[in-house]
């Protein structure tokens, strides 16, 4: 029974229970991918069904992580399979449990609001954004924000942190950011801004508004839409074949 209900693995060379950080990051990436798709689907289409399913999955996953055993959590099992050929990076389990407990609280809140109460508003947006932010930082940068918060509430500081951030160490030369690198990044941002102004022209939203205004004028004056515009908005055969007519019109700023 103790092998089922436990948190982390006990290894003789470490003073605290440990987890495999590579597996944890992979699991975070899987959850981040699923959550992003569901969130954007709800944001762009207003369909909240996928996000409700993802919220239920989140709750189950974090419930197993925190209250049963991380090695049985579905996302971590998939993460373990994905990184099975990589050398494990052992990190302390106590701070991970604290961080994942935060995830369980957020998942529980979303379960109540989105699934049981069907609430749609700024509270959902805020909680979802926090979840995505925590998952993104862990999977992209290996930064466990919850683990950092752990040190604020515990007298004994976290041990075996990812990237050895718990240990005091000097910044090495390869980690330093110089003025030239900063200039390159700023130049890149400036170039992207300039490219947006040159390439973008009118935004898709502005173009759709122009089309709507044209439709209103056409209805008011009784004039027909020009043949050139009608030809541009002729739906191609491939879009018809895959049932993509309305999306094609939306993406091409057509009625």
C-alpha positions as CSV (number, residue, x, y, z in Angstrom):
1,X,0.0,0.0,0.0
2,X,2.9,2.4,0.8
3,X,4.2,1.9,-2.7
4,X,0.8,3.2,-4.1
5,X,0.2,6.1,-1.8
6,X,3.6,7.9,-1.7
7,X,5.1,11.1,-3.2
8,X,8.5,10.7,-4.8
9,X,11.2,8.0,-4.7
10,X,13.6,7.4,-1.9
11,X,17.2,7.0,-3.1
12,X,20.0,6.4,-0.7
13,X,22.2,9.2,-2.2
14,X,19.6,11.9,-1.5
15,X,18.3,13.3,1.8
16,X,14.8,14.0,0.4
17,X,12.4,12.1,-1.8
18,X,13.0,12.9,-5.5
19,X,11.2,13.1,-8.8
20,X,12.5,13.1,-12.4
21,X,12.5,16.7,-13.6
22,X,12.6,15.7,-17.2
23,X,9.4,13.7,-16.7
24,X,7.8,16.6,-14.9
25,X,8.6,19.1,-17.7
26,X,7.3,16.7,-20.3
27,X,4.1,16.3,-18.4
28,X,3.8,20.1,-18.1
29,X,4.3,20.4,-21.8
30,X,1.5,17.9,-22.5
31,X,-0.9,19.7,-20.2
32,X,0.1,23.1,-21.7
33,X,-0.5,21.9,-25.2
34,X,-4.0,20.6,-24.4
35,X,-4.9,23.6,-22.3
36,X,-3.8,26.1,-25.0
37,X,-5.9,24.4,-27.7
38,X,-9.0,24.3,-25.5
39,X,-8.5,27.9,-24.3
40,X,-8.1,29.3,-27.8
41,X,-11.1,27.3,-29.0
42,X,-13.2,28.8,-26.3
43,X,-11.8,32.2,-26.8
44,X,-12.2,32.3,-30.6
45,X,-15.3,30.2,-31.2
46,X,-17.2,30.5,-27.9
47,X,-17.4,26.7,-27.7
48,X,-16.6,25.7,-24.1
49,X,-17.1,22.0,-24.4
50,X,-13.4,21.2,-25.1
51,X,-12.2,23.3,-22.2
52,X,-14.7,21.6,-19.8
53,X,-13.2,18.2,-20.8
54,X,-9.7,19.5,-20.3
55,X,-10.6,20.9,-16.9
56,X,-11.9,17.6,-15.8
57,X,-8.7,15.9,-17.0
58,X,-6.6,18.5,-15.2
59,X,-8.4,17.9,-12.0
60,X,-8.0,14.1,-12.2
61,X,-4.4,14.4,-13.1
62,X,-3.5,16.8,-10.3
63,X,-5.6,14.9,-7.8
64,X,-3.6,11.7,-8.5
65,X,-0.3,13.7,-8.5
66,X,-0.8,15.3,-5.1
67,X,-3.0,12.9,-3.2
68,X,-2.1,9.4,-4.6
69,X,1.2,9.1,-6.4
70,X,2.8,11.1,-9.2
71,X,3.9,8.0,-11.1
72,X,0.2,7.2,-11.7
73,X,-0.7,10.6,-13.1
74,X,-1.6,10.3,-16.8
75,X,0.4,13.3,-18.0
76,X,3.5,12.1,-16.1
77,X,3.1,8.6,-17.4
78,X,3.1,10.0,-20.9
79,X,6.0,12.2,-20.0
80,X,7.9,9.3,-18.7
81,X,7.4,7.4,-22.0
82,X,8.5,10.5,-24.0
83,X,11.8,11.0,-22.1
84,X,12.5,7.3,-21.2
85,X,15.8,7.4,-23.2
86,X,17.1,10.6,-21.4
87,X,19.2,10.5,-18.2
88,X,17.0,11.3,-15.2
89,X,17.5,14.7,-13.5
90,X,16.5,14.2,-9.9
91,X,14.9,17.1,-8.0
92,X,13.4,17.4,-4.6
93,X,9.8,16.1,-4.3
94,X,8.6,18.3,-1.4
95,X,8.6,21.6,-3.4
96,X,7.0,19.8,-6.3
97,X,4.2,18.6,-4.2
98,X,3.6,22.2,-2.9
99,X,3.7,23.5,-6.5
100,X,1.3,20.8,-7.8
101,X,-1.0,21.5,-4.8
102,X,-1.4,25.0,-6.2
103,X,-2.3,23.4,-9.5
104,X,-4.9,21.2,-7.8
105,X,-6.5,24.2,-6.1
106,X,-6.7,26.0,-9.5
107,X,-8.1,22.9,-11.2
108,X,-10.7,22.5,-8.4
109,X,-11.7,26.1,-8.8
110,X,-12.1,25.7,-12.6
111,X,-14.0,22.4,-12.1
112,X,-16.5,24.2,-10.0
113,X,-16.8,27.4,-12.1
114,X,-16.6,26.0,-15.7
115,X,-18.0,22.5,-15.4
116,X,-20.5,22.6,-12.5
117,X,-21.7,26.3,-12.7
118,X,-21.0,27.0,-16.4
119,X,-19.6,30.4,-15.5
120,X,-18.1,32.5,-18.3
121,X,-16.3,35.6,-17.4
122,X,-13.1,37.4,-16.2
123,X,-12.6,35.0,-13.3
124,X,-12.3,32.0,-15.7
125,X,-9.9,34.0,-17.9
126,X,-7.7,34.9,-14.9
127,X,-7.5,31.3,-13.5
128,X,-6.9,29.9,-17.0
129,X,-4.2,32.5,-17.7
130,X,-2.4,31.6,-14.4
131,X,-2.5,27.9,-15.2
132,X,-1.1,28.5,-18.7
133,X,1.6,30.8,-17.3
134,X,2.8,28.2,-14.7
135,X,2.8,25.4,-17.2
136,X,4.6,27.5,-19.8
137,X,7.4,28.6,-17.5
138,X,7.9,25.0,-16.3
139,X,8.0,23.4,-19.8
140,X,9.8,26.2,-21.7
141,X,12.3,27.4,-19.2
142,X,12.4,24.7,-16.5
143,X,11.3,27.3,-14.0
144,X,8.9,26.0,-11.3
145,X,7.2,29.1,-10.0
146,X,5.3,27.1,-7.3
147,X,8.7,25.8,-6.1
148,X,9.9,29.3,-5.7
149,X,6.8,30.2,-3.7
150,X,7.5,27.1,-1.5
151,X,10.6,28.8,0.0
152,X,8.4,31.7,1.2
153,X,6.2,29.5,3.4
154,X,8.7,26.9,4.6
155,X,11.5,27.2,7.1
156,X,13.5,24.5,5.4
157,X,14.5,25.7,2.0
158,X,13.9,23.5,-1.1
159,X,16.7,21.1,-2.0
160,X,17.7,19.6,-5.4
161,X,16.0,22.3,-7.5
162,X,15.9,22.1,-11.3
163,X,19.0,23.7,-12.8
164,X,20.5,23.8,-9.2
165,X,18.9,27.2,-8.7
166,X,18.6,26.5,-4.9
167,X,22.4,26.4,-4.6
168,X,24.3,29.6,-4.6
169,X,26.6,29.8,-7.7
170,X,28.3,32.4,-9.8
171,X,27.1,33.2,-13.2
172,X,29.4,31.7,-15.8
173,X,30.6,33.4,-18.9
174,X,28.3,31.4,-21.2
175,X,25.3,32.6,-19.2
176,X,26.1,36.3,-19.4
177,X,24.1,38.6,-21.7
178,X,26.1,41.4,-23.3
179,X,25.2,44.8,-24.8
180,X,25.5,43.5,-28.3
181,X,23.0,40.7,-27.6
182,X,20.6,43.2,-26.2
183,X,21.0,45.4,-29.3
184,X,20.3,42.4,-31.5
185,X,17.1,41.6,-29.6
186,X,15.9,45.2,-29.7
187,X,16.8,45.4,-33.4
188,X,14.8,42.2,-34.0
189,X,11.7,43.6,-32.3
190,X,12.0,46.8,-34.3
191,X,12.3,44.9,-37.5
192,X,9.2,42.8,-36.7
193,X,7.3,46.0,-35.9
194,X,8.4,47.5,-39.2
195,X,7.5,44.3,-41.1
196,X,4.0,44.3,-39.5
197,X,3.4,47.8,-40.8
198,X,4.7,47.0,-44.3
199,X,3.3,43.6,-44.9
200,X,0.1,43.7,-42.9
201,X,-1.6,46.8,-44.3
202,X,-5.1,46.7,-42.9
203,X,-5.7,44.1,-40.3
204,X,-8.1,41.2,-41.0
205,X,-10.6,42.8,-38.6
206,X,-10.4,46.2,-40.4
207,X,-10.9,44.4,-43.8
208,X,-13.9,42.6,-42.5
209,X,-15.4,45.9,-41.2
210,X,-14.8,47.4,-44.6
211,X,-16.7,44.5,-46.2
212,X,-19.5,44.9,-43.8
213,X,-19.7,48.6,-44.5
214,X,-19.7,47.8,-48.2
215,X,-22.6,45.4,-47.7
216,X,-24.6,48.0,-45.9
217,X,-24.0,50.5,-48.6
218,X,-25.0,48.0,-51.2
219,X,-28.2,47.2,-49.5
220,X,-29.0,50.9,-49.1
221,X,-28.2,51.9,-52.7
222,X,-29.3,48.7,-54.4
223,X,-26.0,48.5,-56.2
224,X,-24.5,45.1,-56.7
225,X,-21.1,44.0,-55.5
226,X,-18.4,44.3,-58.2
227,X,-17.7,41.3,-60.3
228,X,-14.0,41.5,-59.3
229,X,-14.9,41.1,-55.6
230,X,-17.4,38.3,-56.4
231,X,-14.7,36.4,-58.3
232,X,-12.3,36.9,-55.4
233,X,-14.8,35.5,-53.0
234,X,-15.7,32.5,-55.1
235,X,-15.2,29.5,-52.7
236,X,-12.6,27.0,-54.2
237,X,-13.5,23.3,-54.7
238,X,-11.2,22.0,-52.0
239,X,-12.9,24.2,-49.3
240,X,-16.3,22.9,-50.5
241,X,-15.1,19.3,-50.5
242,X,-13.9,19.4,-46.8
243,X,-16.9,21.4,-45.6
244,X,-14.7,24.5,-45.0
245,X,-16.8,27.0,-46.8
246,X,-17.7,29.4,-43.9
247,X,-14.1,29.3,-42.5
248,X,-12.7,30.0,-46.0
249,X,-14.9,33.0,-46.3
250,X,-14.0,34.2,-42.8
251,X,-10.3,33.8,-43.5
252,X,-10.5,35.6,-46.8
253,X,-12.7,38.5,-45.6
254,X,-15.7,37.5,-47.7
255,X,-19.4,37.6,-46.8
